[in-house]
Amino acid sequence: MSSAKGSAVASKSKTLTFEGTSSFRQRIVFSVLSGRPVRFVKIRPDADSPGLTDYEVTFLRLIDTITNGTHISINETGTAAYLRPGTITNGRKLQFDCGSSRAIGYYLEFLLCLAPFGKAPLHIFLSGITNDNQDPSVDIIRTVGLPVLKRFGVEDGLELKVIRRGLRPNGGGEIMFQCPHVRQIKPVRCVELGKIKRIRGLVYTTRVAPSTGHRVVDACRGVLNKFIPDVYLYTDHYSGAEAGKSPGYGISLVAETSDKCNLSMELAADKGQLPEDLGTQAAHLLFEEIARGGCFDTFSQTIVFTLMALGPEDVSKVRVGKLSPFSIQLLRDLRSFFQLTFKLKPEAATKTLLVSGMGVGYTNIHKKLQ
């Protein structure tokens, strides 16, 4: 398998064309990483509002912000789009408004896969919605996503800080994300399940009574402590300018295993939902995630598989639970963009899946050897 240099695997390869915008973000990101132009056609032609959505256009704007030489064209109706990727440049103290259609996590999730391969480290402020039930929250990305990057050797200077909370519908939140650039990531081997050692959680409240958070904690801990004694849930109350523009509350939970694996869940309160109901529901959702098995949870699968593909020409091997539909499509797209496939081996005894394979040997030529 040939090594991938710079921002391109085969920069002269023909354009890949897809109908609709299914898996839009990952295909855009894979286009930038592989150097292959990508075209989207027949984008919601029969919908009441045909063409690209505002959040898809915003994602393209973010890609344009952290790259140089990227060419993006959209037809008048928005039903066709073309992207010819440039070079990942990153930058310092960048400001980007994610809007209120999708949460910050919608944009940040795949930024984790792009940022390590830029000409320079990335230091960016993202504003918008920090927590909802549609996209990964900034809390889960911080407590689960960043440790995944560290496993692949992206460590020094990696940071995510919540400056302001912002909930639906009006947002008003802001986070700071900082990521170093590396020359090459490391292969990963993580197949030991381990046992659940402890559970940590965060309950956030904005523009509601602080006692709301304590009620969530009491209800959630009441369920979790029946199974494990080492449970600690933090409360994080925001008021004033730091509380964003909308009231609300929610919870994120992370179960840590003896082999330093993190399994997570998160839940934002629906309108009128009691704190006690939220806490109880969150605990049961965490149990469901643990029951799926694997060393990486459902949220982490896409980041893990993408970084495995970009790793050196050495074998990486991980154990995961049931593949999500999103992960299945991601594996197919890796084959389309990088001509790369992984070996999938089901294990009946644990009801898990062993995923192994060699990376394309992606090298960031802009990062000098130390």
GIZI-V166674 format. One record per backbone hydrogen bond with DSSP energy under -0.5 kcal/mol. NH is the residue of the N-H (numbers start at 1). CO is the residue of the C=O. E is the energy in kcal/mol with one decimal. If there is no record, write none. Layout:
((NH | CO | E) (NH | CO | E))
This chain:
((4 | 360 | -0.9) (5 | 3 | -0.7) (5 | 8 | -0.7) (6 | 363 | -1.4) (8 | 5 | -1.8) (9 | 34 | -3.2) (10 | 34 | -1.6) (13 | 10 | -2.4) (16 | 37 | -2.3) (18 | 39 | -2.7) (20 | 41 | -3.1) (24 | 21 | -1.4) (27 | 23 | -1.8) (28 | 24 | -2.0) (29 | 25 | -2.6) (30 | 26 | -2.8) (31 | 27 | -1.6) (32 | 28 | -1.9) (33 | 29 | -2.4) (34 | 30 | -2.5) (35 | 31 | -1.8) (36 | 31 | -0.5) (37 | 35 | -0.5) (38 | 83 | -2.4) (39 | 16 | -2.9) (40 | 81 | -3.1) (41 | 18 | -2.5) (43 | 79 | -2.1) (44 | 42 | -1.0) (47 | 44 | -1.0) (50 | 47 | -0.6) (50 | 48 | -0.5) (51 | 43 | -1.7) (52 | 78 | -1.4) (57 | 53 | -1.9) (58 | 54 | -2.1) (59 | 55 | -1.9) (60 | 56 | -1.8) (61 | 57 | -2.0) (62 | 58 | -2.1) (63 | 59 | -2.1) (64 | 60 | -2.2) (65 | 61 | -1.7) (66 | 62 | -1.7) (67 | 63 | -0.5) (68 | 87 | -2.5) (71 | 84 | -2.6) (72 | 70 | -0.5) (73 | 82 | -2.5) (75 | 80 | -2.2) (78 | 75 | -1.1) (81 | 40 | -2.4) (82 | 73 | -2.7) (83 | 38 | -2.6) (84 | 71 | -2.8) (85 | 83 | -0.6) (87 | 68 | -2.7) (89 | 66 | -2.3) (89 | 87 | -0.6) (90 | 66 | -2.2) (91 | 121 | -1.3) (94 | 123 | -2.4) (96 | 125 | -2.4) (98 | 96 | -0.6) (98 | 127 | -3.0) (104 | 129 | -3.4) (106 | 103 | -1.3) (107 | 103 | -0.6) (107 | 104 | -1.1) (108 | 104 | -2.6) (109 | 105 | -2.2) (111 | 107 | -0.8) (112 | 108 | -1.4) (113 | 110 | -0.6) (114 | 110 | -0.9) (115 | 111 | -2.8) (116 | 112 | -0.5) (117 | 114 | -2.0) (118 | 115 | -1.4) (119 | 88 | -1.7) (120 | 89 | -0.6) (122 | 179 | -2.9) (123 | 91 | -2.4) (124 | 177 | -2.7) (125 | 94 | -3.2) (126 | 124 | -0.5) (126 | 175 | -2.1) (127 | 96 | -2.2) (128 | 173 | -2.3) (129 | 99 | -0.5) (130 | 128 | -0.5) (130 | 166 | -2.5) (131 | 166 | -1.3) (138 | 130 | -1.7) (141 | 137 | -2.0) (142 | 138 | -1.8) (143 | 139 | -2.7) (144 | 140 | -2.5) (145 | 140 | -1.5) (146 | 141 | -1.9) (148 | 144 | -1.2) (149 | 145 | -1.7) (150 | 146 | -2.1) (151 | 147 | -1.6) (152 | 148 | -1.0) (152 | 149 | -0.7) (153 | 150 | -1.6) (154 | 149 | -2.2) (155 | 153 | -1.0) (158 | 155 | -2.3) (159 | 157 | -0.5) (159 | 178 | -2.7) (161 | 176 | -2.6) (163 | 161 | -0.7) (163 | 174 | -2.2) (164 | 174 | -2.1) (165 | 242 | -2.4) (167 | 171 | -0.6) (168 | 131 | -0.5) (171 | 167 | -2.6) (173 | 128 | -2.6) (174 | 164 | -2.2) (175 | 126 | -2.6) (176 | 161 | -2.7) (177 | 124 | -2.9) (178 | 159 | -3.0) (179 | 122 | -2.6) (182 | 116 | -2.8) (186 | 152 | -2.7) (190 | 317 | -2.8) (193 | 191 | -0.5) (197 | 256 | -3.0) (198 | 256 | -1.6) (199 | 230 | -2.4) (200 | 254 | -2.7) (201 | 232 | -1.7) (202 | 252 | -2.5) (203 | 234 | -3.0) (204 | 202 | -0.6) (204 | 250 | -1.6) (205 | 236 | -2.0) (206 | 248 | -2.8) (207 | 238 | -1.4) (212 | 209 | -2.0) (213 | 210 | -0.9) (214 | 210 | -1.0) (215 | 211 | -1.9) (216 | 212 | -1.8) (217 | 213 | -2.2) (218 | 214 | -2.5) (219 | 215 | -1.9) (220 | 216 | -2.5) (221 | 217 | -3.0) (222 | 218 | -1.7) (223 | 219 | -0.9) (223 | 220 | -0.7) (224 | 220 | -2.4) (225 | 221 | -2.7) (226 | 223 | -1.0) (227 | 224 | -2.0) (228 | 224 | -1.8) (231 | 229 | -1.9) (232 | 199 | -2.2) (234 | 201 | -2.9) (236 | 203 | -3.1) (238 | 205 | -3.0) (242 | 239 | -1.1) (243 | 240 | -1.4) (244 | 241 | -1.0) (245 | 171 | -2.7) (246 | 171 | -0.5) (248 | 206 | -2.3) (250 | 204 | -1.9) (251 | 267 | -2.8) (252 | 202 | -2.1) (253 | 265 | -2.6) (254 | 200 | -3.1) (255 | 263 | -3.3) (256 | 198 | -2.7) (256 | 254 | -0.6) (257 | 261 | -2.3) (258 | 195 | -1.9) (260 | 257 | -1.7) (263 | 255 | -2.3) (265 | 253 | -1.9) (267 | 251 | -2.7) (269 | 249 | -2.6) (273 | 270 | -2.2) (278 | 274 | -2.0) (279 | 275 | -2.4) (280 | 276 | -2.1) (281 | 277 | -2.5) (282 | 278 | -2.5) (283 | 279 | -1.8) (284 | 280 | -1.8) (285 | 281 | -2.1) (286 | 282 | -1.9) (287 | 283 | -1.8) (288 | 284 | -1.8) (289 | 285 | -1.9) (290 | 286 | -2.4) (291 | 287 | -2.3) (292 | 288 | -1.0) (293 | 290 | -1.4) (295 | 319 | -3.2) (296 | 319 | -0.7) (297 | 262 | -0.8) (301 | 297 | -1.1) (301 | 298 | -0.5) (304 | 300 | -2.7) (305 | 301 | -2.7) (306 | 302 | -2.0) (307 | 303 | -2.4) (308 | 304 | -2.5) (309 | 305 | -1.9) (310 | 306 | -1.4) (311 | 307 | -0.7) (311 | 308 | -0.7) (314 | 312 | -2.9) (316 | 357 | -2.6) (317 | 188 | -2.4) (318 | 355 | -2.6) (319 | 190 | -1.8) (320 | 353 | -2.5) (321 | 293 | -0.5) (321 | 296 | -0.7) (328 | 324 | -2.2) (329 | 325 | -2.0) (330 | 326 | -1.9) (331 | 327 | -2.2) (332 | 328 | -1.5) (333 | 329 | -2.3) (334 | 330 | -2.2) (335 | 331 | -1.4) (336 | 332 | -1.6) (337 | 333 | -2.6) (338 | 334 | -2.4) (339 | 335 | -1.3) (340 | 334 | -0.9) (343 | 356 | -3.4) (344 | 342 | -0.5) (345 | 343 | -0.5) (345 | 354 | -2.6) (346 | 344 | -0.5) (347 | 352 | -2.9) (348 | 346 | -0.5) (351 | 347 | -1.5) (352 | 347 | -1.3) (353 | 320 | -3.0) (354 | 345 | -2.6) (355 | 318 | -3.0) (355 | 353 | -0.6) (356 | 343 | -2.2) (356 | 354 | -0.5) (357 | 316 | -1.9) (359 | 312 | -1.6) (359 | 314 | -0.9) (360 | 309 | -2.7) (361 | 311 | -2.8) (362 | 310 | -0.7) (362 | 311 | -0.7) (363 | 4 | -2.6) (364 | 183 | -3.2) (365 | 363 | -1.1) (367 | 364 | -1.7) (368 | 366 | -0.7))
